[in-house]
């Protein structure tokens, strides 16, 4: 079903974004890039297939029963801004840099943090990136620190509370994924063909040789090295993630471009022949690598809201599908060395500017907390 393709694409896009957690942010300012979301042509009749029949619901209920949710979140201890409108759902997306095959809450840094904002009235979607080295207040701690420390100290609870406290938001839902979640999804769809330079192919080979991953799909066999040539090559999950992580051969700007390119290729591939069974299979593959307090039915409900917004028509007309923002904004921060650590510092003047701009981006107006 076409709506399943859209929702699966959204899930995959989130997983790919999390995969970027494995690369450290460069200690230099780079210009933001535009994101590209591919959507195939859809007949008007197929656009109306936005309902879940009884057999679909049974499959969804069965999968929901298998999902282990983080029910330890205390909504009363999230420092939520009570003045925000309730027509927007904000979800914190966290990517952690771990080579393990399990997710232990509170043990890893939240090296990628993004705010996914879904407007329940019109189905619009907005995405805000928070730089991992932002110097912020962490509730419960005397000294300020990098924002990615919050997840390491208190898992999803403290990560959400930290974002709410500093940016006057109302987040009470989060999703976390690690390195292996992205790699396993790519393997589940049979890998991906990527056009690369010979330098990129060589760097992937070198890294995997020096750092063999615990997660592997080679069944104990030696992984076939990529050819050091320019052109299209087939990558498995680990190789594809390594492609998105590369930065030693150039810079962070190029690394980000590779992540966007990989996302484009994966979205194009996954939307070819998606079915409900394949969707459930992908989610089952991803579950061991994900921690969240959002249940599957809520995910689907939000997805249906987005799909009912006319997003397919906008895609056909070449309009923007997902609005994007970044904190900090350009020219509102500097790098500082604090206790031997390089941090992104906004200061007493620029921090409020970023908070106000973030509210205006998500809500269209600034809503100060009490």
N, C-alpha and C positions, 0 to 999 in steps of 0.2 A: 504494500500500500504506500502511496506517495507520502502521506503524512509521516509514516514511519521513517521514510528516507530522510525527511527534514529533521526529525527529532534525533535520529542516529547521527546525522551530520553535526548537529549541535553538540551532542555528547562527545563526538570525536574531536571537534574543535577545542572543547574544553580540555580534553586529555592532552592534546598536542601542546596547548598553552602551558599546562603543568609540566610537560617534558622539558620546557625551557629552564626549569629550576636547576637543572644539572650543570648549568654554566654560570660562572660568577659574573656579576655585572662589572664592566670595565670602570676604572677610576678616572674616567674622562667623559665629558658631555658629548652625547650623540644626538642627532636630529631624529625625531619620531618618524616612523614609516607608516604608510597607509596599509590597512589590511584588506585582503581580497577574499570574499566569500562567493564561491561558485554555486549557482543554482541552475539546474537544467530546466528546459522547457516543460511545461505541464499543461495538459488539456484542461479546459474549464470544468469538464465533468469530473475529472480526477481531483480537482481542487476541493470538491464537495465531500470527499471521503474523509471527513474529520470526525468519525464516530468509531467507537470500539464495540464490536459485537460481543456476544456472550462468551464465545470460545476464546476470544482475545483476552477478555477480562479474567477468565480462569487462569490463563497462562501468566498474566501479570500478577494475579494474587499469589500464584505458586512461587514466582520469583521473589515477590515481596517478603514471603515467609522465610526465604533463604538469606535475605539481606540482614547483616548485622549492623544495626544503627547505634550511633553514639547517643544514648539517652541520658548522659550525665550532665548535659548542658542545663544550667540554671538561668532561665530568662530574666530572673530578678537581679542577676549579677552581671549584666552585660552593659551597663552604663548607656542605655539607649536614650536617644533624644525623643522625648514625648511629643514634640511639636511638629514632627514630620508628617506629611500626608500618608495615609495608609493605602493609597492606590498603587504604590511601587513596592515590589519585593526586592530587597537587596540580599544577595548571597555572596559570601566570601569564598573565593576559590584559592586554594593553597597548594603549591607544588613544593615537594621536599626533595632534597638531594640525598638520596640513600641508595646504596647498592644492594640492600637486603631485600628479601622477598616478602617481608611483613611490614605493617605499619604500626609502630608503637607510639601512641599519642604522647606528645611532649618531649620526644627525644631528638628530633631533628629541627633544623632551622627552616622556617617558612620562606624559602628563597624566592618563590614567585607568589605574589599576592595580588589578586584582582577582584574587583567588585563587579558582579554581574547584576544589573538592574533591569527588572522586567516590569513594565507598566501594565497593570491588569485592565486598565480602561481601553487602551488602544493596541496592546500587544507589542509595543515598541521595545527594543532591546538596546541596552547601553553597556559598555564595558570600560572600566577604569583600571589602569595599571598603577600599582604603588611600588615605587622603587625600593628594592630590598634593603638598601642602606640608609633609609630615611631615619633621621635622629628624632625620636619621639619619646613621649612619656609612656611608660608601661605601668598600668595600674597595679598597686601593691608593692612597687619597688621604688626606692628612694631616688636612684639615679636614672637619668634618661639612657636610652640605648638604641641600637638599630632595631627597626620594626620587625625584622625577621627573627629576632631573639624571642619574641613573645610566644610563638608556637613551640619553641624548644623548651620554654619554661612552664607552659600551661596548656599546650595543645589547642584545640579549636576554641575552647572557652576563652582563654586569655587572648588568643589572636583576634577574635571578634570584639572582645571588650576593648582591646587596644585601639583598633580601628574606630570603634564607636566613640571612645573617649577623645581621641585626637581630632577626629573629623566630624564630630557631632552627628553621627549616623544612628541607625536603628537595626543593625544586622543581628539576626538571631539564627541564621542558617549558614552552614559551611560545607564544603566538599574538599577533601584532601586526596591527592594521588601521588605516587612515587614513580621513580624511574621505570620500574617494570610494568606499570600499568599501561604506559604508552607502547612500550616494546611488545607486550603481549597482544595488544589490540591490533597492531600492525601485522604480527604473525597470524592472527586470527583471520585476517582478510587476505592472507597469502603473500605478504610482503608488498613492496612498491617499487616501481621503476622510476629512477631519478636520473636526470641529466646532470653530470658532474664534470669538473675539471680533473685533470690527472693529479693535481695537488690535493684536492679534496679526497679522492680515492686513496691516495697514499697515506694521508693523515689518519683516515679511518682505520686502515690496516695497522698502522703503527700503534695507535692508541689501544686497539683491542688486543694486540700482541703483548703490550706492556701491562694492560689492566684487564685480564680475562673476567668477564661478568659472571656473577653467580647464576643469574638467570640465563638460560641458554636453550636453544631449540635444535641443537645439532645432534642430540642423542649420543653424546660422547665422542662424536666424530670431529675431526679438525675442520674448522670453518674455512670454506674456500675464500681465499683473499680476493679482493676486488682488483681488476686490472688497472694499472697505472696509465690510463688513457683518458682522453676527453670524449665524452659521449654518454649515452644512456646505459645504465647498469641496473640489475635487479638487486635490491637490498632487502634483507630480512629485518625483523624488528629492531634488534640491537644495532645493526649497521645504520638503519635509518635514523635512530635516535642519536647515534654518534655524529651523523651528518648534520643534524640540527644543533649539536653542541659545539661543533668546530669553531675555534676562534684563534688558535695558535698560528694559523697560516695567514691571517689577515687582521681582522678587528671585530668588535662587537656589532658594528653596523652590518657587516657582511654576515655575521652569525645570525642576526635577526632576520636578514633577508632569506637565509636558508630555511629558517623555521617557517616563514610565510610560504615559501615555495613548496615545502614538504606538506604543509596544510592544504595547499591548493591541489596537490597531486592526490592526497588521501581523500579529500572530499569528492574529487572527480571520480575516483575509483569506487568508493563505497556507495555512491548513489546509482550505480549501474543496475544492480539486481537485488536490492534489499527486500527482505521479507520479514514477517514477524518472528519466525523461528530464528533467522539470522540475527535479528536485533536482540532477542533474548540471549542467544549464544554469546554475543559480544558483551552484553551487560554481565552475564555470568563470568566471562573471562576477566572482566575488569574488577568485579566485586572484591576479590582477595587483596587488591592493591589500593582500595579506596576506603576512606573513613568519612562518614557524613552523618548528619542528623536530619537529612531530608529523605522522606520515604518515597518509594517509586511512584505511588499514585499522585503525590504532590508534584513530582517531576513531570509526569505526563500531563497533569492539569495545566501546569505553567506552559508546557510545550504546546498544548492545544490552544492556549490563549494567544501565543505568538503566531501560530499557524492561521488563526482566524482573523489576523490583523490585516490581511491583504499583502503579506510579505512576498508571496509568490508573484503577484501582479507587479509589485515594485521591482522585483528582481528582473522580470521580463522587460520592464521599461528602463532598466539600467540605473535605478535609483539606489541610494545607500540603504543597506539592510541593518547594519549595526553601527551605531555611533560610538566613537571611541575618545577616550580622554586619558591624560597621564598626570600623575602627581609625583614630583613637582612639575609645574609648568616651566617652560623655557624662561630663562632670565629671572627666576625667582629662588635660586638656591646657589650654594657654593659647596666645595668640598673642604672639609676641615679634618684635622687630625686630633682626635680626642682620646686620651689614654692609649695612644699607640694604634688606634683604629681609624681608618678613613671613613667618614660618614658624610651623608648628604644633609646639609644644614640649611634650613629655611629661615630661621630667626623670627623675632617678634613681629616684624613687619610683613614678611613674605608668607609666614605660616597662615595667618588669617586670610590672606588673599587666596591661597590655595583651597582653604576650607570653603570660602564663599563661592569660588569658581566651581568646586566640585558639586555643591548643592545646586547651583544654577544649571550645571550640566545635567544632573539627574532629575531635578524637579522643576527647573525653570525659574526658581527663586531661592533666596537664602532663608533658612529657618533656624535661627540661633537656638541653642539648647538653653534651658533655664539655668 
